[in-house]
Amino acid sequence: MPRRASVVGAGILGLSTARALAADGFSVTVHEQHAVGTPLGGSPGPSRLYRTSYGEADYVRLGRMAIEEWKRLDDPRLLVPTGLLEVGAGQTTLNAEALAACGEPFDWLDPAQATRRFPEARLREPALYTPDAGAVRADLALERLRRGLDVREGERIGDPRELEADVVCVCAGGWLSRFFDLPLRVQLEQVAYVAAADDLRPSCIDHGGGIVPGVYYALTTPGVGYKVAEDDGQPAPFDPDRPDRPVDAAGLDRLRSWLAATFPGLNGPLIRSESCLYTMTPDRDFILDTIDGIVVLGGDSGHAFKFGPLLGRLAADLAQDRPLPPQCARFRIERFARG
């Protein structure tokens, strides 16, 4: 008889964990209080950014491993490779150093070269370009990961310690603190879309220091347009049990200002807007550890979707006492006790 596993949460992390456990021979049940892809969670919407470029070698290496895990899903629709342009505030230099240390490809483009790659953009400083980046088709990814799993929607778990299974993994997103004493802050973030010339324009990250204050990112979204968002733009705590996800008018105004300054060729009306959850840790590193014998995976901090299949595989390995890559040491819960 196969071993049984229960996974709490059917967002990107929960479905990825469930899929990895099923691949290891477990009989898996996924408990989801809402529905797969719910707009109330942290995984809805048609697209997310993927990349190798980070300012720390740990994340560069994990980014490369994550791309390989996406490819193992064997669905060519999921990744839309467009490359990534980055500017702003010295962060690009840190990212280039980390990429070089890991042997990852990158290039520096002057503003004219960047404009040739992205005619609608007006970048006013040299841009860091990485080819191994683009968009994950997020809604299709959830469908692919869910395939063949026993997902029980509308099933809210009171205490995961009471689940009868050989392995229990909690991937509850913004509700993780309902089960465990963890220093998490749930907040709401604003996303919008503008009409684009085609689906092959590069992704873009503005790390700040430019004309419009804040950190912004943008990426193609096939069938919708070009997605723009401010990162960590609304840090006020938000109750995930609220039944609504209100659109922030001030946030939309900031996005319009950034679009006008950075992408004058795309500066048309916003064709769609939405809000989604960030579940922030104090250091923006994820959580991957065990509590009372339960595997805990979360703390997306606004950048976990791209790592989803990899984090799910690592959670399944942790549940079976397999060694994790050294980069995962930074995700241990003990770091919070150290302050």
Phi and psi restraints in degrees (value plus and minus 20) as a CYANA .aco file:
   2 PRO   PHI     -87.9   -47.9
   2 PRO   PSI     131.0   171.0
   3 ARG   PHI     -86.9   -46.9
   3 ARG   PSI     131.5   171.5
   4 ARG   PHI    -123.1   -83.1
   4 ARG   PSI     122.7   162.7
   5 ALA   PHI    -153.2  -113.2
   5 ALA   PSI     121.6   161.6
   6 SER   PHI    -139.5   -99.5
   6 SER   PSI     113.0   153.0
   7 VAL   PHI    -140.4  -100.4
   7 VAL   PSI     109.6   149.6
   8 VAL   PHI    -120.9   -80.9
   8 VAL   PSI      95.7   135.7
   9 GLY   PHI      88.2   128.2
   9 GLY   PSI     109.2   149.2
  10 ALA   PHI    -140.1  -100.1
  10 ALA   PSI      18.6    58.6
  11 GLY   PHI    -104.3   -64.3
  11 GLY   PSI    -184.7  -144.7
  12 ILE   PHI     -78.7   -38.7
  12 ILE   PSI     -59.5   -19.5
  13 LEU   PHI     -95.2   -55.2
  13 LEU   PSI     -61.1   -21.1
  14 GLY   PHI     -86.0   -46.0
  14 GLY   PSI     -65.6   -25.6
  15 LEU   PHI     -85.9   -45.9
  15 LEU   PSI     -57.7   -17.7
  16 SER   PHI     -85.0   -45.0
  16 SER   PSI     -61.2   -21.2
  17 THR   PHI     -85.2   -45.2
  17 THR   PSI     -65.1   -25.1
  18 ALA   PHI     -80.7   -40.7
  18 ALA   PSI     -62.6   -22.6
  19 ARG   PHI     -83.8   -43.8
  19 ARG   PSI     -61.9   -21.9
  20 ALA   PHI     -85.1   -45.1
  20 ALA   PSI     -60.9   -20.9
  21 LEU   PHI     -86.1   -46.1
  21 LEU   PSI     -60.1   -20.1
  22 ALA   PHI     -82.7   -42.7
  22 ALA   PSI     -58.8   -18.8
  23 ALA   PHI     -84.4   -44.4
  23 ALA   PSI     -45.8    -5.8
  24 ASP   PHI    -106.9   -66.9
  24 ASP   PSI     -15.3    24.7
  25 GLY   PHI      79.3   119.3
  25 GLY   PSI     -14.6    25.4
  26 PHE   PHI    -100.1   -60.1
  26 PHE   PSI     129.6   169.6
  27 SER   PHI    -107.9   -67.9
  27 SER   PSI      92.3   132.3
  28 VAL   PHI    -131.4   -91.4
  28 VAL   PSI     115.5   155.5
  29 THR   PHI    -139.3   -99.3
  29 THR   PSI     109.9   149.9
  30 VAL   PHI    -128.5   -88.5
  30 VAL   PSI     106.5   146.5
  31 HIS   PHI    -125.8   -85.8
  31 HIS   PSI      98.4   138.4
  32 GLU   PHI    -145.6  -105.6
  32 GLU   PSI     101.6   141.6
  33 GLN   PHI     -88.7   -48.7
  33 GLN   PSI     -46.0    -6.0
  34 HIS   PHI    -132.1   -92.1
  34 HIS   PSI    -130.6   -90.6
  35 ALA   PHI    -168.2  -128.2
  35 ALA   PSI     136.6   176.6
  36 VAL   PHI     -79.4   -39.4
  36 VAL   PSI     109.8   149.8
  37 GLY   PHI      59.8    99.8
  37 GLY   PSI      -7.1    32.9
  38 THR   PHI     -75.6   -35.6
  38 THR   PSI     117.0   157.0
  39 PRO   PHI     -88.4   -48.4
  39 PRO   PSI     -27.2    12.8
  40 LEU   PHI    -103.7   -63.7
  40 LEU   PSI     -31.0     9.0
  41 GLY   PHI    -121.9   -81.9
  41 GLY   PSI    -182.5  -142.5
  42 GLY   PHI    -123.2   -83.2
  42 GLY   PSI     -16.5    23.5
  43 SER   PHI    -137.8   -97.8
  43 SER   PSI      -9.3    30.7
  44 PRO   PHI     -99.9   -59.9
  44 PRO   PSI     154.4   194.4
  45 GLY   PHI      82.4   122.4
  45 GLY   PSI     146.0   186.0
  46 PRO   PHI    -106.7   -66.7
  46 PRO   PSI     -34.9     5.1
  47 SER   PHI    -173.2  -133.2
  47 SER   PSI     135.3   175.3
  48 ARG   PHI    -162.7  -122.7
  48 ARG   PSI     137.6   177.6
  49 LEU   PHI    -103.1   -63.1
  49 LEU   PSI     119.7   159.7
  50 TYR   PHI    -145.0  -105.0
  50 TYR   PSI     132.9   172.9
  51 ARG   PHI    -189.2  -149.2
  51 ARG   PSI     144.2   184.2
  52 THR   PHI    -122.9   -82.9
  52 THR   PSI     -35.9     4.1
  53 SER   PHI     -98.9   -58.9
  53 SER   PSI      96.4   136.4
  54 TYR   PHI    -164.1  -124.1
  54 TYR   PSI     145.8   185.8
  55 GLY   PHI    -106.9   -66.9
  55 GLY   PSI     -17.9    22.1
  56 GLU   PHI    -152.0  -112.0
  56 GLU   PSI     117.8   157.8
  57 ALA   PHI     -81.0   -41.0
  57 ALA   PSI     -53.5   -13.5
  58 ASP   PHI     -74.8   -34.8
  58 ASP   PSI     -68.5   -28.5
  59 TYR   PHI     -93.3   -53.3
  59 TYR   PSI     -51.3   -11.3
  60 VAL   PHI     -81.1   -41.1
  60 VAL   PSI     -66.5   -26.5
  61 ARG   PHI     -86.4   -46.4
  61 ARG   PSI     -61.4   -21.4
  62 LEU   PHI     -85.3   -45.3
  62 LEU   PSI     -56.1   -16.1
  63 GLY   PHI     -80.7   -40.7
  63 GLY   PSI     -61.3   -21.3
  64 ARG   PHI     -84.9   -44.9
  64 ARG   PSI     -64.7   -24.7
  65 MET   PHI     -81.9   -41.9
  65 MET   PSI     -57.4   -17.4
  66 ALA   PHI     -84.7   -44.7
  66 ALA   PSI     -61.4   -21.4
  67 ILE   PHI     -79.0   -39.0
  67 ILE   PSI     -61.3   -21.3
  68 GLU   PHI     -84.7   -44.7
  68 GLU   PSI     -57.1   -17.1
  69 GLU   PHI     -87.6   -47.6
  69 GLU   PSI     -58.8   -18.8
  70 TRP   PHI     -79.2   -39.2
  70 TRP   PSI     -62.1   -22.1
  71 LYS   PHI     -85.7   -45.7
  71 LYS   PSI     -49.9    -9.9
  72 ARG   PHI     -87.3   -47.3
  72 ARG   PSI     -37.4     2.6
  73 LEU   PHI     -90.5   -50.5
  73 LEU   PSI     -33.1     6.9
  74 ASP   PHI      36.8    76.8
  74 ASP   PSI      28.8    68.8
  75 ASP   PHI    -157.6  -117.6
  75 ASP   PSI      82.2   122.2
  76 PRO   PHI     -85.9   -45.9
  76 PRO   PSI     -29.4    10.6
  77 ARG   PHI     -96.4   -56.4
  77 ARG   PSI     -41.3    -1.3
  78 LEU   PHI     -93.0   -53.0
  78 LEU   PSI     -59.8   -19.8
  79 LEU   PHI    -125.0   -85.0
  79 LEU   PSI     110.2   150.2
  80 VAL   PHI    -133.2   -93.2
  80 VAL   PSI      77.0   117.0
  81 PRO   PHI     -96.7   -56.7
  81 PRO   PSI      98.9   138.9
  82 THR   PHI    -147.5  -107.5
  82 THR   PSI     -31.4     8.6
  83 GLY   PHI      61.1   101.1
  83 GLY   PSI     149.6   189.6
  84 LEU   PHI    -158.6  -118.6
  84 LEU   PSI     110.7   150.7
  85 LEU   PHI    -126.0   -86.0
  85 LEU   PSI     112.2   152.2
  86 GLU   PHI    -149.1  -109.1
  86 GLU   PSI     120.0   160.0
  87 VAL   PHI    -157.6  -117.6
  87 VAL   PSI     141.4   181.4
  88 GLY   PHI      92.7   132.7
  88 GLY   PSI     109.0   149.0
  89 ALA   PHI      36.8    76.8
  89 ALA   PSI       9.7    49.7
  90 GLY   PHI      58.3    98.3
  90 GLY   PSI     -32.3     7.7
  91 GLN   PHI     -83.5   -43.5
  91 GLN   PSI     -52.7   -12.7
  92 THR   PHI     -83.1   -43.1
  92 THR   PSI     -54.4   -14.4
  93 THR   PHI     -85.0   -45.0
  93 THR   PSI     -63.6   -23.6
  94 LEU   PHI     -81.3   -41.3
  94 LEU   PSI     -62.5   -22.5
  95 ASN   PHI     -84.5   -44.5
  95 ASN   PSI     -62.3   -22.3
  96 ALA   PHI     -82.8   -42.8
  96 ALA   PSI     -59.6   -19.6
  97 GLU   PHI     -83.6   -43.6
  97 GLU   PSI     -62.2   -22.2
  98 ALA   PHI     -88.4   -48.4
  98 ALA   PSI     -60.2   -20.2
  99 LEU   PHI     -81.4   -41.4
  99 LEU   PSI     -64.3   -24.3
 100 ALA   PHI     -82.9   -42.9
 100 ALA   PSI     -60.9   -20.9
 101 ALA   PHI     -83.0   -43.0
 101 ALA   PSI     -47.4    -7.4
 102 CYS   PHI    -118.9   -78.9
 102 CYS   PSI     -17.4    22.6
 103 GLY   PHI      50.8    90.8
 103 GLY   PSI       5.7    45.7
 104 GLU   PHI    -111.1   -71.1
 104 GLU   PSI     125.1   165.1
 105 PRO   PHI     -93.6   -53.6
 105 PRO   PSI     122.9   162.9
 106 PHE   PHI    -181.4  -141.4
 106 PHE   PSI     149.1   189.1
 107 ASP   PHI    -171.4  -131.4
 107 ASP   PSI     137.6   177.6
 108 TRP   PHI    -124.3   -84.3
 108 TRP   PSI     111.5   151.5
 109 LEU   PHI    -137.5   -97.5
 109 LEU   PSI     114.3   154.3
 110 ASP   PHI     -96.6   -56.6
 110 ASP   PSI     147.5   187.5
 111 PRO   PHI     -74.2   -34.2
 111 PRO   PSI     -57.3   -17.3
 112 ALA   PHI     -87.4   -47.4
 112 ALA   PSI     -61.5   -21.5
 113 GLN   PHI     -84.3   -44.3
 113 GLN   PSI     -60.6   -20.6
 114 ALA   PHI     -82.8   -42.8
 114 ALA   PSI     -58.5   -18.5
 115 THR   PHI     -86.1   -46.1
 115 THR   PSI     -53.1   -13.1
 116 ARG   PHI     -85.6   -45.6
 116 ARG   PSI     -52.9   -12.9
 117 ARG   PHI     -98.2   -58.2
 117 ARG   PSI     -48.5    -8.5
 118 PHE   PHI    -159.0  -119.0
 118 PHE   PSI      62.9   102.9
 119 PRO   PHI     -78.7   -38.7
 119 PRO   PSI     -48.2    -8.2
 120 GLU   PHI    -100.6   -60.6
 120 GLU   PSI     -29.6    10.4
 121 ALA   PHI    -113.3   -73.3
 121 ALA   PSI     136.3   176.3
 122 ARG   PHI    -153.7  -113.7
 122 ARG   PSI      68.4   108.4
 123 LEU   PHI    -109.9   -69.9
 123 LEU   PSI     112.2   152.2
 124 ARG   PHI    -122.0   -82.0
 124 ARG   PSI      -8.3    31.7
 125 GLU   PHI    -171.2  -131.2
 125 GLU   PSI     144.4   184.4
 126 PRO   PHI     -76.7   -36.7
 126 PRO   PSI     122.5   162.5
 127 ALA   PHI    -134.1   -94.1
 127 ALA   PSI     120.3   160.3
 128 LEU   PHI    -103.4   -63.4
 128 LEU   PSI     106.9   146.9
 129 TYR   PHI    -136.5   -96.5
 129 TYR   PSI     108.2   148.2
 130 THR   PHI    -142.5  -102.5
 130 THR   PSI     110.4   150.4
 131 PRO   PHI     -97.5   -57.5
 131 PRO   PSI     -47.7    -7.7
 132 ASP   PHI    -110.7   -70.7
 132 ASP   PSI      51.8    91.8
 133 ALA   PHI    -179.5  -139.5
 133 ALA   PSI     146.5   186.5
 134 GLY   PHI     139.7   179.7
 134 GLY   PSI    -163.5  -123.5
 135 ALA   PHI    -136.0   -96.0
 135 ALA   PSI     118.8   158.8
 136 VAL   PHI    -113.7   -73.7
 136 VAL   PSI     109.2   149.2
 137 ARG   PHI     -99.2   -59.2
 137 ARG   PSI      71.2   111.2
 138 ALA   PHI     -82.8   -42.8
 138 ALA   PSI     -65.3   -25.3
 139 ASP   PHI     -84.5   -44.5
 139 ASP   PSI     -59.4   -19.4
 140 LEU   PHI     -86.3   -46.3
 140 LEU   PSI     -54.0   -14.0
 141 ALA   PHI     -83.9   -43.9
 141 ALA   PSI     -62.8   -22.8
 142 LEU   PHI     -82.3   -42.3
 142 LEU   PSI     -60.8   -20.8
 143 GLU   PHI     -81.6   -41.6
 143 GLU   PSI     -63.7   -23.7
 144 ARG   PHI     -85.4   -45.4
 144 ARG   PSI     -63.7   -23.7
 145 LEU   PHI     -88.0   -48.0
 145 LEU   PSI     -53.1   -13.1
 146 ARG   PHI     -92.3   -52.3
 146 ARG   PSI     -45.1    -5.1
 147 ARG   PHI     -73.3   -33.3
 147 ARG   PSI     105.3   145.3
 148 GLY   PHI      63.6   103.6
 148 GLY   PSI     -21.8    18.2
 149 LEU   PHI    -113.8   -73.8
 149 LEU   PSI     132.9   172.9
 150 ASP   PHI    -109.2   -69.2
 150 ASP   PSI      72.9   112.9
 151 VAL   PHI    -124.4   -84.4
 151 VAL   PSI     101.5   141.5
 152 ARG   PHI    -125.6   -85.6
 152 ARG   PSI      75.8   115.8
 153 GLU   PHI     -97.7   -57.7
 153 GLU   PSI     133.0   173.0
 154 GLY   PHI      52.7    92.7
 154 GLY   PSI       1.4    41.4
 155 GLU   PHI    -135.7   -95.7
 155 GLU   PSI      81.6   121.6
 156 ARG   PHI    -112.0   -72.0
 156 ARG   PSI     102.6   142.6
 157 ILE   PHI    -109.8   -69.8
 157 ILE   PSI     111.6   151.6
 158 GLY   PHI    -100.6   -60.6
 158 GLY   PSI     -67.4   -27.4
 159 ASP   PHI    -164.6  -124.6
 159 ASP   PSI      92.3   132.3
 160 PRO   PHI     -84.9   -44.9
 160 PRO   PSI     -38.1     1.9
 161 ARG   PHI     -87.1   -47.1
 161 ARG   PSI     -37.6     2.4
 162 GLU   PHI    -112.7   -72.7
 162 GLU   PSI     -22.5    17.5
 163 LEU   PHI     -91.6   -51.6
 163 LEU   PSI     115.7   155.7
 164 GLU   PHI    -111.6   -71.6
 164 GLU   PSI      76.0   116.0
 165 ALA   PHI    -178.4  -138.4
 165 ALA   PSI     137.5   177.5
 166 ASP   PHI     -93.3   -53.3
 166 ASP   PSI     -50.7   -10.7
 167 VAL   PHI    -153.8  -113.8
 167 VAL   PSI     113.0   153.0
 168 VAL   PHI    -144.1  -104.1
 168 VAL   PSI     109.1   149.1
 169 CYS   PHI    -144.8  -104.8
 169 CYS   PSI     109.7   149.7
 170 VAL   PHI    -129.1   -89.1
 170 VAL   PSI      96.8   136.8
 171 CYS   PHI    -149.2  -109.2
 171 CYS   PSI      39.6    79.6
 172 ALA   PHI    -113.1   -73.1
 172 ALA   PSI      -8.9    31.1
 173 GLY   PHI      37.2    77.2
 173 GLY   PSI    -146.2  -106.2
 174 GLY   PHI     -87.1   -47.1
 174 GLY   PSI     -29.7    10.3
 175 TRP   PHI    -120.9   -80.9
 175 TRP   PSI     -11.0    29.0
 176 LEU   PHI     -81.7   -41.7
 176 LEU   PSI     -56.3   -16.3
 177 SER   PHI     -91.1   -51.1
 177 SER   PSI     -31.2     8.8
 178 ARG   PHI     -89.8   -49.8
 178 ARG   PSI     -43.4    -3.4
 179 PHE   PHI    -123.7   -83.7
 179 PHE   PSI     -51.0   -11.0
 180 PHE   PHI    -156.7  -116.7
 180 PHE   PSI     129.9   169.9
 181 ASP   PHI    -101.1   -61.1
 181 ASP   PSI      71.3   111.3
 182 LEU   PHI    -149.9  -109.9
 182 LEU   PSI     125.3   165.3
 183 PRO   PHI    -101.8   -61.8
 183 PRO   PSI      54.1    94.1
 184 LEU   PHI    -132.8   -92.8
 184 LEU   PSI     123.7   163.7
 185 ARG   PHI    -142.1  -102.1
 185 ARG   PSI     103.4   143.4
 186 VAL   PHI    -113.1   -73.1
 186 VAL   PSI     112.1   152.1
 187 GLN   PHI    -160.6  -120.6
 187 GLN   PSI     143.4   183.4
 188 LEU   PHI    -124.6   -84.6
 188 LEU   PSI     117.1   157.1
 189 GLU   PHI    -142.3  -102.3
 189 GLU   PSI     128.5   168.5
 190 GLN   PHI    -121.5   -81.5
 190 GLN   PSI     114.5   154.5
 191 VAL   PHI    -150.4  -110.4
 191 VAL   PSI     125.6   165.6
 192 ALA   PHI    -165.2  -125.2
 192 ALA   PSI     148.3   188.3
 193 TYR   PHI    -153.7  -113.7
 193 TYR   PSI     125.8   165.8
 194 VAL   PHI    -149.6  -109.6
 194 VAL   PSI     131.7   171.7
 195 ALA   PHI     -82.7   -42.7
 195 ALA   PSI     120.0   160.0
 196 ALA   PHI    -143.5  -103.5
 196 ALA   PSI     138.3   178.3
 197 ALA   PHI     -86.2   -46.2
 197 ALA   PSI     -61.3   -21.3
 198 ASP   PHI    -179.5  -139.5
 198 ASP   PSI    -197.7  -157.7
 199 ASP   PHI    -114.4   -74.4
 199 ASP   PSI      -8.3    31.7
 200 LEU   PHI    -133.4   -93.4
 200 LEU   PSI     -10.1    29.9
 201 ARG   PHI     -87.6   -47.6
 201 ARG   PSI     124.0   164.0
 202 PRO   PHI     -81.8   -41.8
 202 PRO   PSI     136.0   176.0
 203 SER   PHI     -91.8   -51.8
 203 SER   PSI     144.3   184.3
 204 CYS   PHI    -165.6  -125.6
 204 CYS   PSI     119.5   159.5
 205 ILE   PHI    -147.8  -107.8
 205 ILE   PSI     107.0   147.0
 206 ASP   PHI    -127.8   -87.8
 206 ASP   PSI      87.0   127.0
 207 HIS   PHI     -99.1   -59.1
 207 HIS   PSI     -16.3    23.7
 208 GLY   PHI      86.5   126.5
 208 GLY   PSI     151.5   191.5
 209 GLY   PHI      71.0   111.0
 209 GLY   PSI     -15.9    24.1
 210 GLY   PHI    -116.7   -76.7
 210 GLY   PSI    -176.4  -136.4
 211 ILE   PHI     -84.8   -44.8
 211 ILE   PSI     -62.3   -22.3
 212 VAL   PHI    -121.9   -81.9
 212 VAL   PSI      98.6   138.6
 213 PRO   PHI     -80.6   -40.6
 213 PRO   PSI     125.9   165.9
 214 GLY   PHI      98.6   138.6
 214 GLY   PSI     152.8   192.8
 215 VAL   PHI    -132.7   -92.7
 215 VAL   PSI     109.0   149.0
 216 TYR   PHI    -151.3  -111.3
 216 TYR   PSI     135.1   175.1
 217 TYR   PHI    -162.0  -122.0
 217 TYR   PSI     140.4   180.4
 218 ALA   PHI    -172.1  -132.1
 218 ALA   PSI     131.0   171.0
 219 LEU   PHI    -180.9  -140.9
 219 LEU   PSI     135.7   175.7
 220 THR   PHI     -88.4   -48.4
 220 THR   PSI     129.1   169.1
 221 THR   PHI    -156.9  -116.9
 221 THR   PSI      72.9   112.9
 222 PRO   PHI     -73.0   -33.0
 222 PRO   PSI     112.5   152.5
 223 GLY   PHI      65.0   105.0
 223 GLY   PSI     -26.8    13.2
 224 VAL   PHI    -142.3  -102.3
 224 VAL   PSI     -79.6   -39.6
 225 GLY   PHI     138.0   178.0
 225 GLY   PSI    -170.9  -130.9
 226 TYR   PHI    -126.6   -86.6
 226 TYR   PSI     100.6   140.6
 227 LYS   PHI    -105.1   -65.1
 227 LYS   PSI     114.6   154.6
 228 VAL   PHI    -150.1  -110.1
 228 VAL   PSI     124.8   164.8
 229 ALA   PHI    -177.1  -137.1
 229 ALA   PSI     133.0   173.0
 230 GLU   PHI    -117.6   -77.6
 230 GLU   PSI     115.0   155.0
 231 ASP   PHI    -109.5   -69.5
 231 ASP   PSI     106.3   146.3
 232 ASP   PHI      36.0    76.0
 232 ASP   PSI      21.5    61.5
 233 GLY   PHI    -107.2   -67.2
 233 GLY   PSI     -33.5     6.5
 234 GLN   PHI    -152.5  -112.5
 234 GLN   PSI      56.3    96.3
 235 PRO   PHI     -95.9   -55.9
 235 PRO   PSI     -20.5    19.5
 236 ALA   PHI     -83.9   -43.9
 236 ALA   PSI     118.5   158.5
 237 PRO   PHI     -79.8   -39.8
 237 PRO   PSI     124.7   164.7
 238 PHE   PHI    -152.1  -112.1
 238 PHE   PSI     116.2   156.2
 239 ASP   PHI    -102.2   -62.2
 239 ASP   PSI      92.4   132.4
 240 PRO   PHI     -85.9   -45.9
 240 PRO   PSI     -36.0     4.0
 241 ASP   PHI    -101.3   -61.3
 241 ASP   PSI     -23.8    16.2
 242 ARG   PHI     -80.5   -40.5
 242 ARG   PSI     123.4   163.4
 243 PRO   PHI    -101.7   -61.7
 243 PRO   PSI     -22.5    17.5
 244 ASP   PHI    -145.3  -105.3
 244 ASP   PSI     143.6   183.6
 245 ARG   PHI    -150.6  -110.6
 245 ARG   PSI      60.8   100.8
 246 PRO   PHI     -85.6   -45.6
 246 PRO   PSI     125.1   165.1
 247 VAL   PHI    -100.2   -60.2
 247 VAL   PSI     116.1   156.1
 248 ASP   PHI    -117.1   -77.1
 248 ASP   PSI      93.9   133.9
 249 ALA   PHI     -83.4   -43.4
 249 ALA   PSI     -59.4   -19.4
 250 ALA   PHI     -85.2   -45.2
 250 ALA   PSI     -57.9   -17.9
 251 GLY   PHI     -83.8   -43.8
 251 GLY   PSI     -60.6   -20.6
 252 LEU   PHI     -83.9   -43.9
 252 LEU   PSI     -57.2   -17.2
 253 ASP   PHI     -84.0   -44.0
 253 ASP   PSI     -59.0   -19.0
 254 ARG   PHI     -85.0   -45.0
 254 ARG   PSI     -60.6   -20.6
 255 LEU   PHI     -83.3   -43.3
 255 LEU   PSI     -60.6   -20.6
 256 ARG   PHI     -82.3   -42.3
 256 ARG   PSI     -61.0   -21.0
 257 SER   PHI     -84.8   -44.8
 257 SER   PSI     -61.8   -21.8
 258 TRP   PHI     -87.6   -47.6
 258 TRP   PSI     -60.7   -20.7
 259 LEU   PHI     -79.2   -39.2
 259 LEU   PSI     -65.3   -25.3
 260 ALA   PHI     -82.7   -42.7
 260 ALA   PSI     -56.5   -16.5
 261 ALA   PHI    -100.6   -60.6
 261 ALA   PSI     -53.1   -13.1
 262 THR   PHI    -123.6   -83.6
 262 THR   PSI     -54.0   -14.0
 263 PHE   PHI    -149.6  -109.6
 263 PHE   PSI      44.6    84.6
 264 PRO   PHI     -78.4   -38.4
 264 PRO   PSI     -46.6    -6.6
 265 GLY   PHI     -95.5   -55.5
 265 GLY   PSI     -30.6     9.4
 266 LEU   PHI    -133.8   -93.8
 266 LEU   PSI     -10.3    29.7
 267 ASN   PHI    -100.2   -60.2
 267 ASN   PSI      37.6    77.6
 268 GLY   PHI    -118.1   -78.1
 268 GLY   PSI    -189.9  -149.9
 269 PRO   PHI     -88.0   -48.0
 269 PRO   PSI     129.3   169.3
 270 LEU   PHI     -89.8   -49.8
 270 LEU   PSI     109.3   149.3
 271 ILE   PHI    -117.3   -77.3
 271 ILE   PSI     -28.4    11.6
 272 ARG   PHI    -188.1  -148.1
 272 ARG   PSI     126.3   166.3
 273 SER   PHI    -163.3  -123.3
 273 SER   PSI     133.1   173.1
 274 GLU   PHI    -180.0  -140.0
 274 GLU   PSI     145.0   185.0
 275 SER   PHI    -145.0  -105.0
 275 SER   PSI     130.4   170.4
 276 CYS   PHI    -166.1  -126.1
 276 CYS   PSI     149.1   189.1
 277 LEU   PHI    -110.7   -70.7
 277 LEU   PSI     119.1   159.1
 278 TYR   PHI    -127.8   -87.8
 278 TYR   PSI     118.8   158.8
 279 THR   PHI    -136.4   -96.4
 279 THR   PSI      82.6   122.6
 280 MET   PHI    -113.6   -73.6
 280 MET   PSI     114.0   154.0
 281 THR   PHI    -112.7   -72.7
 281 THR   PSI     141.1   181.1
 282 PRO   PHI     -79.7   -39.7
 282 PRO   PSI     -51.3   -11.3
 283 ASP   PHI    -126.9   -86.9
 283 ASP   PSI     -17.4    22.6
 284 ARG   PHI      45.7    85.7
 284 ARG   PSI      -8.6    31.4
 285 ASP   PHI    -104.6   -64.6
 285 ASP   PSI     132.9   172.9
 286 PHE   PHI     -93.4   -53.4
 286 PHE   PSI     154.2   194.2
 287 ILE   PHI    -133.9   -93.9
 287 ILE   PSI     104.1   144.1
 288 LEU   PHI    -165.3  -125.3
 288 LEU   PSI      82.0   122.0
 289 ASP   PHI    -184.4  -144.4
 289 ASP   PSI    -195.3  -155.3
 290 THR   PHI    -139.9   -99.9
 290 THR   PSI     125.5   165.5
 291 ILE   PHI    -152.6  -112.6
 291 ILE   PSI     101.1   141.1
 292 ASP   PHI      33.1    73.1
 292 ASP   PSI      18.1    58.1
 293 GLY   PHI      60.8   100.8
 293 GLY   PSI     -18.9    21.1
 294 ILE   PHI    -121.9   -81.9
 294 ILE   PSI     114.2   154.2
 295 VAL   PHI     -97.4   -57.4
 295 VAL   PSI     108.9   148.9
 296 VAL   PHI    -137.5   -97.5
 296 VAL   PSI     103.6   143.6
 297 LEU   PHI    -152.5  -112.5
 297 LEU   PSI     103.5   143.5
 298 GLY   PHI     155.9   195.9
 298 GLY   PSI    -172.7  -132.7
 299 GLY   PHI      44.4    84.4
 299 GLY   PSI      32.3    72.3
 300 ASP   PHI     -78.2   -38.2
 300 ASP   PSI     -52.0   -12.0
 301 SER   PHI      33.0    73.0
 301 SER   PSI       6.3    46.3
 302 GLY   PHI      62.0   102.0
 302 GLY   PSI     -13.5    26.5
 303 HIS   PHI    -163.6  -123.6
 303 HIS   PSI       6.8    46.8
 304 ALA   PHI    -112.9   -72.9
 304 ALA   PSI     -42.5    -2.5
 305 PHE   PHI     -76.8   -36.8
 305 PHE   PSI     -62.9   -22.9
 306 LYS   PHI     -80.4   -40.4
 306 LYS   PSI     -45.4    -5.4
 307 PHE   PHI    -114.7   -74.7
 307 PHE   PSI     -15.5    24.5
 308 GLY   PHI     -70.2   -30.2
 308 GLY   PSI     -80.8   -40.8
 309 PRO   PHI     -80.4   -40.4
 309 PRO   PSI     -53.7   -13.7
 310 LEU   PHI     -88.7   -48.7
 310 LEU   PSI     -67.2   -27.2
 311 LEU   PHI     -83.5   -43.5
 311 LEU   PSI     -55.5   -15.5
 312 GLY   PHI     -83.1   -43.1
 312 GLY   PSI     -62.7   -22.7
 313 ARG   PHI     -82.5   -42.5
 313 ARG   PSI     -62.6   -22.6
 314 LEU   PHI     -86.8   -46.8
 314 LEU   PSI     -57.1   -17.1
 315 ALA   PHI     -84.5   -44.5
 315 ALA   PSI     -61.3   -21.3
 316 ALA   PHI     -83.9   -43.9
 316 ALA   PSI     -59.3   -19.3
 317 ASP   PHI     -84.5   -44.5
 317 ASP   PSI     -63.4   -23.4
 318 LEU   PHI     -80.9   -40.9
 318 LEU   PSI     -59.8   -19.8
 319 ALA   PHI     -82.4   -42.4
 319 ALA   PSI     -43.5    -3.5
 320 GLN   PHI    -128.6   -88.6
 320 GLN   PSI      -2.2    37.8
 321 ASP   PHI      39.9    79.9
 321 ASP   PSI      10.3    50.3
 322 ARG   PHI    -105.7   -65.7
 322 ARG   PSI     130.0   170.0
 323 PRO   PHI     -87.9   -47.9
 323 PRO   PSI     123.7   163.7
 324 LEU   PHI    -122.3   -82.3
 324 LEU   PSI     138.4   178.4
 325 PRO   PHI     -78.8   -38.8
 325 PRO   PSI     131.3   171.3
 326 PRO   PHI     -80.3   -40.3
 326 PRO   PSI     -45.2    -5.2
 327 GLN   PHI     -82.3   -42.3
 327 GLN   PSI     -41.1    -1.1
 328 CYS   PHI     -98.3   -58.3
 328 CYS   PSI     -29.2    10.8
 329 ALA   PHI     -79.9   -39.9
 329 ALA   PSI     -49.8    -9.8
 330 ARG   PHI     -92.1   -52.1
 330 ARG   PSI     -30.3     9.7
 331 PHE   PHI    -115.5   -75.5
 331 PHE   PSI     -18.0    22.0
 332 ARG   PHI     -89.6   -49.6
 332 ARG   PSI     125.2   165.2
 333 ILE   PHI     -89.3   -49.3
 333 ILE   PSI     -45.6    -5.6
 334 GLU   PHI     -78.6   -38.6
 334 GLU   PSI     -40.7    -0.7
 335 ARG   PHI     -82.6   -42.6
 335 ARG   PSI     -48.6    -8.6
 336 PHE   PHI     -89.7   -49.7
 336 PHE   PSI     -54.8   -14.8
 337 ALA   PHI     -86.8   -46.8
 337 ALA   PSI     -48.5    -8.5
 338 ARG   PHI     -98.6   -58.6
 338 ARG   PSI     -26.5    13.5
